[in-house]
Amino acid sequence: MTTGVFAAVSKYSTDFTIVYSNMLLAVAPALVFYVLLQKRIIGGLTSGAVKG
């Protein structure tokens, strides 16, 4: 991913469409993972915060 981003950035110009599309591809798996397991993640966070 970072190689693709650096290929789009040069000294005199930057192709932001390639930079942003590569950033989206890098973040998309984490977002999908969170959306699919959201209830378990939030449940684990809240159960660990309960005192007693």
N, CA, C and O atoms as CSV, one atom per row, in Angstrom:
chain,resi,resn,atom,element,x,y,z
A,1,MET,N,N,0.808,-1.191,0.000
A,1,MET,CA,C,0.000,0.000,0.000
A,1,MET,C,C,0.857,1.263,0.000
A,1,MET,O,O,0.612,2.180,-0.784
A,2,THR,N,N,1.848,1.314,0.865
A,2,THR,CA,C,2.650,2.533,0.944
A,2,THR,C,C,3.439,2.769,-0.330
A,2,THR,O,O,3.699,3.916,-0.694
A,3,THR,N,N,3.820,1.712,-1.004
A,3,THR,CA,C,4.543,1.873,-2.271
A,3,THR,C,C,3.652,2.552,-3.304
A,3,THR,O,O,4.116,3.406,-4.059
A,4,GLY,N,N,2.388,2.181,-3.341
A,4,GLY,CA,C,1.448,2.809,-4.265
A,4,GLY,C,C,1.224,4.271,-3.948
A,4,GLY,O,O,1.088,5.090,-4.856
A,5,VAL,N,N,1.183,4.608,-2.676
A,5,VAL,CA,C,1.011,6.003,-2.279
A,5,VAL,C,C,2.245,6.808,-2.659
A,5,VAL,O,O,2.121,7.908,-3.197
A,6,PHE,N,N,3.427,6.280,-2.389
A,6,PHE,CA,C,4.643,6.999,-2.739
A,6,PHE,C,C,4.814,7.132,-4.245
A,6,PHE,O,O,5.440,8.084,-4.710
A,7,ALA,N,N,4.272,6.202,-5.009
A,7,ALA,CA,C,4.353,6.309,-6.466
A,7,ALA,C,C,3.506,7.466,-6.974
A,7,ALA,O,O,3.806,8.034,-8.025
A,8,ALA,N,N,2.463,7.821,-6.254
A,8,ALA,CA,C,1.575,8.906,-6.682
A,8,ALA,C,C,2.066,10.276,-6.215
A,8,ALA,O,O,1.555,11.302,-6.663
A,9,VAL,N,N,3.044,10.296,-5.327
A,9,VAL,CA,C,3.551,11.554,-4.784
A,9,VAL,C,C,4.926,11.823,-5.377
A,9,VAL,O,O,5.827,10.987,-5.304
A,10,SER,N,N,5.069,12.996,-5.960
A,10,SER,CA,C,6.372,13.375,-6.501
A,10,SER,C,C,6.771,14.735,-5.931
A,10,SER,O,O,6.047,15.332,-5.135
A,11,LYS,N,N,7.917,15.196,-6.351
A,11,LYS,CA,C,8.431,16.456,-5.831
A,11,LYS,C,C,7.578,17.646,-6.270
A,11,LYS,O,O,7.433,18.621,-5.532
A,12,TYR,N,N,7.019,17.558,-7.466
A,12,TYR,CA,C,6.319,18.711,-8.031
A,12,TYR,C,C,4.808,18.551,-8.102
A,12,TYR,O,O,4.094,19.542,-8.258
A,13,SER,N,N,4.308,17.330,-7.990
A,13,SER,CA,C,2.857,17.150,-8.055
A,13,SER,C,C,2.453,15.898,-7.289
A,13,SER,O,O,3.266,15.019,-7.004
A,14,THR,N,N,1.175,15.854,-6.969
A,14,THR,CA,C,0.623,14.710,-6.257
A,14,THR,C,C,-0.703,14.344,-6.896
A,14,THR,O,O,-1.561,15.201,-7.101
A,15,ASP,N,N,-0.864,13.076,-7.206
A,15,ASP,CA,C,-2.127,12.599,-7.757
A,15,ASP,C,C,-2.993,12.138,-6.588
A,15,ASP,O,O,-2.898,10.995,-6.140
A,16,PHE,N,N,-3.839,13.046,-6.102
A,16,PHE,CA,C,-4.619,12.767,-4.903
A,16,PHE,C,C,-5.651,11.674,-5.112
A,16,PHE,O,O,-6.041,11.018,-4.146
A,17,THR,N,N,-6.105,11.456,-6.330
A,17,THR,CA,C,-7.077,10.385,-6.544
A,17,THR,C,C,-6.460,9.024,-6.239
A,17,THR,O,O,-7.119,8.157,-5.664
A,18,ILE,N,N,-5.215,8.834,-6.616
A,18,ILE,CA,C,-4.538,7.565,-6.321
A,18,ILE,C,C,-4.222,7.463,-4.831
A,18,ILE,O,O,-4.359,6.393,-4.238
A,19,VAL,N,N,-3.801,8.572,-4.226
A,19,VAL,CA,C,-3.477,8.566,-2.797
A,19,VAL,C,C,-4.717,8.216,-1.982
A,19,VAL,O,O,-4.654,7.362,-1.098
A,20,TYR,N,N,-5.837,8.863,-2.268
A,20,TYR,CA,C,-7.058,8.624,-1.499
A,20,TYR,C,C,-7.627,7.232,-1.756
A,20,TYR,O,O,-8.146,6.600,-0.836
A,21,SER,N,N,-7.539,6.750,-2.985
A,21,SER,CA,C,-8.050,5.402,-3.249
A,21,SER,C,C,-7.198,4.354,-2.539
A,21,SER,O,O,-7.738,3.362,-2.048
A,22,ASN,N,N,-5.883,4.547,-2.472
A,22,ASN,CA,C,-5.027,3.626,-1.728
A,22,ASN,C,C,-5.297,3.690,-0.226
A,22,ASN,O,O,-5.251,2.666,0.455
A,23,MET,N,N,-5.575,4.876,0.290
A,23,MET,CA,C,-5.909,4.989,1.706
A,23,MET,C,C,-7.226,4.282,2.003
A,23,MET,O,O,-7.362,3.646,3.048
A,24,LEU,N,N,-8.188,4.385,1.107
A,24,LEU,CA,C,-9.464,3.686,1.276
A,24,LEU,C,C,-9.258,2.181,1.267
A,24,LEU,O,O,-9.852,1.473,2.080
A,25,LEU,N,N,-8.434,1.687,0.369
A,25,LEU,CA,C,-8.153,0.255,0.320
A,25,LEU,C,C,-7.421,-0.221,1.571
A,25,LEU,O,O,-7.586,-1.371,1.979
A,26,ALA,N,N,-6.633,0.629,2.173
A,26,ALA,CA,C,-5.912,0.248,3.384
A,26,ALA,C,C,-6.837,0.218,4.600
A,26,ALA,O,O,-6.651,-0.607,5.495
A,27,VAL,N,N,-7.822,1.101,4.639
A,27,VAL,CA,C,-8.701,1.213,5.807
A,27,VAL,C,C,-9.923,0.307,5.700
A,27,VAL,O,O,-10.488,-0.072,6.726
A,28,ALA,N,N,-10.344,-0.047,4.501
A,28,ALA,CA,C,-11.580,-0.803,4.298
A,28,ALA,C,C,-11.624,-2.128,5.059
A,28,ALA,O,O,-12.660,-2.417,5.658
A,29,PRO,N,N,-10.575,-2.952,5.079
A,29,PRO,CA,C,-10.670,-4.211,5.829
A,29,PRO,C,C,-10.913,-4.005,7.327
A,29,PRO,O,O,-11.664,-4.765,7.938
A,30,ALA,N,N,-10.293,-2.999,7.918
A,30,ALA,CA,C,-10.508,-2.726,9.340
A,30,ALA,C,C,-11.935,-2.271,9.597
A,30,ALA,O,O,-12.534,-2.658,10.601
A,31,LEU,N,N,-12.488,-1.457,8.707
A,31,LEU,CA,C,-13.874,-1.014,8.865
A,31,LEU,C,C,-14.854,-2.176,8.733
A,31,LEU,O,O,-15.803,-2.272,9.511
A,32,VAL,N,N,-14.638,-3.045,7.774
A,32,VAL,CA,C,-15.514,-4.211,7.592
A,32,VAL,C,C,-15.425,-5.121,8.817
A,32,VAL,O,O,-16.449,-5.605,9.300
A,33,PHE,N,N,-14.226,-5.354,9.319
A,33,PHE,CA,C,-14.025,-6.168,10.512
A,33,PHE,C,C,-14.785,-5.580,11.693
A,33,PHE,O,O,-15.440,-6.315,12.431
A,34,TYR,N,N,-14.708,-4.273,11.880
A,34,TYR,CA,C,-15.393,-3.624,12.996
A,34,TYR,C,C,-16.905,-3.709,12.839
A,34,TYR,O,O,-17.610,-3.986,13.810
A,35,VAL,N,N,-17.406,-3.479,11.648
A,35,VAL,CA,C,-18.854,-3.522,11.430
A,35,VAL,C,C,-19.396,-4.919,11.693
A,35,VAL,O,O,-20.466,-5.067,12.285
A,36,LEU,N,N,-18.675,-5.940,11.262
A,36,LEU,CA,C,-19.152,-7.307,11.452
A,36,LEU,C,C,-19.098,-7.748,12.916
A,36,LEU,O,O,-19.948,-8.522,13.356
A,37,LEU,N,N,-18.121,-7.272,13.668
A,37,LEU,CA,C,-17.946,-7.719,15.051
A,37,LEU,C,C,-18.208,-6.613,16.071
A,37,LEU,O,O,-17.691,-6.662,17.187
A,38,GLN,N,N,-19.004,-5.623,15.694
A,38,GLN,CA,C,-19.245,-4.467,16.536
A,38,GLN,C,C,-19.857,-4.848,17.889
A,38,GLN,O,O,-19.421,-4.334,18.919
A,39,LYS,N,N,-20.843,-5.725,17.908
A,39,LYS,CA,C,-21.500,-6.090,19.167
A,39,LYS,C,C,-20.528,-6.779,20.116
A,39,LYS,O,O,-20.554,-6.524,21.320
A,40,ARG,N,N,-19.676,-7.646,19.589
A,40,ARG,CA,C,-18.704,-8.337,20.449
A,40,ARG,C,C,-17.631,-7.386,20.971
A,40,ARG,O,O,-17.203,-7.507,22.119
A,41,ILE,N,N,-17.203,-6.458,20.154
A,41,ILE,CA,C,-16.176,-5.504,20.580
A,41,ILE,C,C,-16.721,-4.604,21.682
A,41,ILE,O,O,-16.075,-4.431,22.715
A,42,ILE,N,N,-17.893,-4.035,21.474
A,42,ILE,CA,C,-18.500,-3.151,22.471
A,42,ILE,C,C,-18.839,-3.930,23.729
A,42,ILE,O,O,-18.644,-3.428,24.836
A,43,GLY,N,N,-19.346,-5.155,23.577
A,43,GLY,CA,C,-19.647,-5.994,24.738
A,43,GLY,C,C,-18.413,-6.301,25.565
A,43,GLY,O,O,-18.474,-6.285,26.794
A,44,GLY,N,N,-17.314,-6.577,24.920
A,44,GLY,CA,C,-16.064,-6.835,25.632
A,44,GLY,C,C,-15.539,-5.607,26.340
A,44,GLY,O,O,-15.004,-5.707,27.444
A,45,LEU,N,N,-15.684,-4.464,25.726
A,45,LEU,CA,C,-15.233,-3.232,26.363
A,45,LEU,C,C,-16.072,-2.903,27.592
A,45,LEU,O,O,-15.534,-2.512,28.628
A,46,THR,N,N,-17.390,-3.062,27.480
A,46,THR,CA,C,-18.256,-2.725,28.597
A,46,THR,C,C,-18.190,-3.759,29.711
A,46,THR,O,O,-18.307,-3.394,30.880
A,47,SER,N,N,-18.008,-5.022,29.396
A,47,SER,CA,C,-17.920,-6.038,30.457
A,47,SER,C,C,-16.624,-5.888,31.257
A,47,SER,O,O,-16.587,-6.216,32.443
A,48,GLY,N,N,-15.590,-5.408,30.631
A,48,GLY,CA,C,-14.341,-5.181,31.330
A,48,GLY,C,C,-14.373,-3.931,32.204
A,48,GLY,O,O,-13.522,-3.760,33.077
A,49,ALA,N,N,-15.350,-3.060,31.971
A,49,ALA,CA,C,-15.430,-1.814,32.719
A,49,ALA,C,C,-16.339,-1.925,33.943
A,49,ALA,O,O,-16.388,-1.000,34.753
A,50,VAL,N,N,-17.056,-3.034,34.093
A,50,VAL,CA,C,-17.986,-3.190,35.205
A,50,VAL,C,C,-17.218,-3.558,36.474
A,50,VAL,O,O,-16.410,-4.486,36.482
A,51,LYS,N,N,-17.481,-2.828,37.519
A,51,LYS,CA,C,-16.798,-3.084,38.790
A,51,LYS,C,C,-17.603,-4.099,39.606
A,51,LYS,O,O,-18.829,-4.019,39.685
A,52,GLY,N,N,-16.906,-5.031,40.194
A,52,GLY,CA,C,-17.598,-5.935,41.109
A,52,GLY,C,C,-17.525,-7.291,40.642
A,52,GLY,O,O,-18.055,-8.196,41.287
